[in-house]
Amino acid sequence: MGKAAVKRHRFILSLFLLSAIAACSPSETAGPEAASTPHYVNDLSKLSANPVAQISNPHAAYEATNQTDSYGHAFQDQPGSKRHVGTDASPAEQQLMNLKAAQFAGFSGSLLDKLWGQVRLRESDDDIVRLKLPDDLQPVVLTATLAPNGKLQEIVIDQRSGKAIVDKLFIDAAKKSIWSNNPPKAAALPNGTYQVRIEGRIENFANTGTRWTFKTYMGIAVL
């Protein structure tokens, strides 16, 4: 084939391809639009015609977005507030039981968190995991006194559960957990000490065949 014939052949092929492309709809030939290059926005006011107002009260904003708590979120600052801790297999519930406990929710919550850590350890002991507990157990009620520096001074048993091993569980856990490095001075009694009342109760929750897990209830009142 001569050079002139080759050029003519290529020209005809080009015309054919152009006509085929022209017959196609835009949706058949055009791919998705290329994404724009990502970039960081450092000036948030550029996102809107209105200027961005600063948060004048961060605490109020936090409270507005934390009206309910779940597995470790902060307590609401009101008596009766509850939060759920633990796991699906070993759930626990903490409660602020009076106005002063709610007023000093950080202090109260810290004590309950430490208490739960110690209770959880003891709930895995071999001497309790095999027990089917009575359904009518009463809460263990303890009153603890802390020195002005937050060190535990005394624990008084105000009410027993009806099962000695459960009483011992909460008493031993409280001895290890009811203390504070920085107790709020405004929560102290006139003599400078702190008193808290602790309530604790456990019930059988799930059985693996040889071992029980428990559901735990803990409450605190600051006196």
JORA-V701413 format. One record per backbone hydrogen bond with DSSP energy under -1.0 kcal/mol. NH is the residue of the N-H (numbers start at 1). CO is the residue of the C=O. E is the energy in kcal/mol with one decimal. If there is no record, write none. Layout:
# JORA-V701413
nh=NH co=CO e=E
nh=NH co=CO e=E
This chain:
# JORA-V701413
nh=6 co=2 e=-2.1
nh=7 co=3 e=-2.4
nh=8 co=4 e=-2.1
nh=9 co=5 e=-2.4
nh=10 co=6 e=-2.5
nh=11 co=7 e=-2.2
nh=12 co=8 e=-2.2
nh=13 co=9 e=-2.2
nh=14 co=10 e=-2.2
nh=15 co=11 e=-2.1
nh=16 co=12 e=-2.1
nh=17 co=13 e=-2.2
nh=18 co=14 e=-2.3
nh=19 co=15 e=-2.2
nh=20 co=16 e=-1.9
nh=21 co=17 e=-2.2
nh=22 co=18 e=-2.2
nh=23 co=19 e=-1.3
nh=28 co=25 e=-1.2
nh=29 co=25 e=-1.1
nh=30 co=26 e=-2.9
nh=46 co=43 e=-1.9
nh=47 co=44 e=-1.8
nh=48 co=45 e=-1.0
nh=61 co=57 e=-2.0
nh=62 co=58 e=-2.4
nh=63 co=59 e=-2.5
nh=64 co=60 e=-2.2
nh=65 co=61 e=-1.1
nh=66 co=63 e=-1.2
nh=78 co=76 e=-2.1
nh=80 co=96 e=-3.2
nh=81 co=78 e=-1.7
nh=83 co=94 e=-2.0
nh=85 co=92 e=-2.6
nh=87 co=90 e=-1.4
nh=92 co=85 e=-2.0
nh=93 co=216 e=-2.5
nh=94 co=83 e=-2.8
nh=95 co=218 e=-1.5
nh=96 co=81 e=-2.3
nh=97 co=220 e=-3.1
nh=102 co=98 e=-1.8
nh=103 co=99 e=-2.5
nh=104 co=100 e=-1.9
nh=105 co=102 e=-1.2
nh=108 co=104 e=-2.7
nh=109 co=105 e=-3.0
nh=110 co=106 e=-1.9
nh=111 co=107 e=-1.8
nh=112 co=108 e=-2.3
nh=113 co=109 e=-2.5
nh=114 co=110 e=-2.1
nh=115 co=111 e=-2.5
nh=116 co=112 e=-2.8
nh=117 co=113 e=-1.9
nh=118 co=114 e=-1.8
nh=119 co=115 e=-2.8
nh=120 co=116 e=-2.7
nh=121 co=117 e=-1.4
nh=122 co=118 e=-1.8
nh=123 co=119 e=-2.0
nh=125 co=122 e=-1.4
nh=128 co=125 e=-1.7
nh=129 co=125 e=-2.0
nh=131 co=128 e=-1.9
nh=138 co=161 e=-2.4
nh=140 co=200 e=-3.3
nh=141 co=159 e=-2.2
nh=142 co=198 e=-2.9
nh=143 co=156 e=-2.6
nh=144 co=196 e=-3.0
nh=145 co=154 e=-2.6
nh=146 co=194 e=-3.3
nh=147 co=151 e=-3.4
nh=150 co=147 e=-2.7
nh=153 co=145 e=-3.3
nh=154 co=145 e=-1.5
nh=156 co=143 e=-2.7
nh=158 co=141 e=-2.5
nh=159 co=141 e=-1.7
nh=167 co=163 e=-2.0
nh=168 co=164 e=-2.6
nh=169 co=165 e=-1.7
nh=170 co=166 e=-2.1
nh=171 co=167 e=-2.4
nh=172 co=168 e=-2.8
nh=173 co=169 e=-2.1
nh=174 co=170 e=-2.5
nh=175 co=171 e=-2.2
nh=176 co=172 e=-1.1
nh=177 co=173 e=-1.0
nh=178 co=174 e=-2.5
nh=179 co=177 e=-1.7
nh=180 co=150 e=-1.7
nh=187 co=184 e=-1.8
nh=188 co=185 e=-1.5
nh=189 co=193 e=-3.5
nh=192 co=189 e=-2.6
nh=194 co=146 e=-2.4
nh=196 co=144 e=-2.3
nh=197 co=221 e=-3.0
nh=198 co=142 e=-3.2
nh=199 co=219 e=-2.3
nh=200 co=140 e=-2.3
nh=201 co=217 e=-2.4
nh=203 co=215 e=-2.0
nh=205 co=213 e=-3.1
nh=208 co=211 e=-2.8
nh=212 co=129 e=-3.0
nh=213 co=206 e=-2.8
nh=215 co=203 e=-2.8
nh=216 co=91 e=-1.8
nh=217 co=201 e=-3.3
nh=218 co=93 e=-2.7
nh=219 co=199 e=-2.4
nh=220 co=95 e=-1.9
nh=221 co=197 e=-2.1
nh=223 co=195 e=-2.7
